[in-house]
Amino acid sequence: MYEPGRVCMKIAGRDSNKLCVIVDVIDANFVLIDGETRRKKVNIKHIEPLKKTLDIKKGASRADVIKAFKALGKELKDTKPKKSTERPKKKKVKKIVEKAPKKAVKKEIKKETAKTDDSPKKEASSVENPKTETPKIEVKEAPKKE
């Protein structure tokens, strides 16, 4: 039933309800079609065979398929792929952000801390760090019941 030259109707996908002809049988489930549809490998579940057949050979070219459809009385458009053009490049937009110099910011912070800190500074060796010291815990024994 699915042999080269069999005219079919595509029933699924983008090219549905368009005529096609089987150009080649790939295996039990897939065939190569051409015609009003794109030349494509399709599942046989997506095509419906018709009673008409065209006189084409296995692996026929697009030109042979167009000639066979003309003999059937069906005019096919010979579509050409679009020429690929280079995509326009996006222009980079530079954002202008005013930044204060880092040195000036550090100096201002030092001045502010110097003005607010009136207490005498302690030496680093005399300052105790509570995180590093282990707390001392006294253990009391519970009274014994007799």
C-alpha positions, 0 to 999 in steps of 0.5 A: 500500500505504501510504495513510491508513487502513491499519492497521500493526504497529510493528516497531521502536523503543519502540512495537514490537509495537503497532498503529497507523494511517497518518494521512498519507503524508509522502514515499516513505520516511516516514509519520505514524502514530497509535494505540496508539503515539505520534503520530509520523513514522516510516520505512516500514521500521519498520512492517508493513502489515496487511490491515485498513483504517480509514475515516479521512481524511488528517490525521485527529485523535487523536479520529477515530483513537480512534473508528475503533479502537473500530469495529475493536474495539480500545480505545485509551487517551487519554494526557495528558502529565504536568503540568510541575512546578517542580524543587526547588532545591538548598540551598547549603551554606556551608562554614566555613573558618577563615583566618588573616589575611594580615598575621599570616602575613606578619609570622610569615614575616618574624620567622622569616627574621630569626631564621635570617638572621645573615649580613650583607646585601649591597647589591643592586648588588654582587650578581652575577646569574649568569643575566644575565652571559654566560660567557667562553669561551677558544678554543684553536687546534688544532695544525696537522699538517704 
